[in-house]
């Protein structure tokens, strides 16, 4: 498992009975997590010092209950990234902290490439880019980033995160667009990228009602995106929070879609976050990584 263990301002304090107890900066949140099927003795003091609790409904969905929590606050990561957080629909805060393990991985690849050839522009395409965690990490490492998401609100949120991270004038293209339609247009234009990052949803709709079902769409989409890779491409990252897309499946897809043409190799694994109270590692999805070398 790849473990996101470099956070200072975020931690999973404890887990139990379908919930995870988290510290986001100085605020304590309790949120549901379907993988937490074990119990906790709940000895940690923060179980009784919550700032926010998302209650899952038996009918689906749920709602937040707040105890002295601001509408918005900020945390930072070791790479200099700063993130605006706010609790919103279906338990989310605007950040997936486990992805930091991937930020560290590809940031190192980008920096190494820049060290070998300082004049080379490293062009990164970030698809389903959400609030910009990967975009900011890549830009801080020295890449030029194209950030694409179908939600205007998410792209604006990502811009705010980038500005707070000192990247207001960085070479980032911010695009509100359907990812599939954008990739098709980029292929027709003949544009190429040195790296592609994608974090596809299990299900989604584009700005014009386009339907995305990951089981049907993700492999054809990976094959389509392969056409955008440059001859000396560096990496391709696919993240999955969908139960059926296990590391082995991610490995097979990337091998079939990319290795045959570009060489290199693929690794895939679960990603997770340490649990302070129990020293367990909480699984948080899976990632597949293609690397040129």
Secondary structure, DSSP 8 states (H G I E B T S, - for coil): -EE----SSEEEEEEETTEEEEEETTEEEEEE-TT--S-----SGGGGS-SEEEEE-TTS-EEEEESS--S-EEEE-TTS-EEEE---STT--S--GGGHHHHHHHHHHHHHHHHH-TT---EEEEES-TTSHHHHHHHHTT-EEEEEES-HHHHHHHHHHHHHTT-TTSSEEEEES-HHHHHHHHHHHT--BSEEEE---SEEE-TT--EEEHHHHHHHHHHHHHTTB-TT--EEEEEE--TT--HHHHHHHHIIIIIHHH--EEEEEEEEEEBTTT--EEEEEEEEEEE--
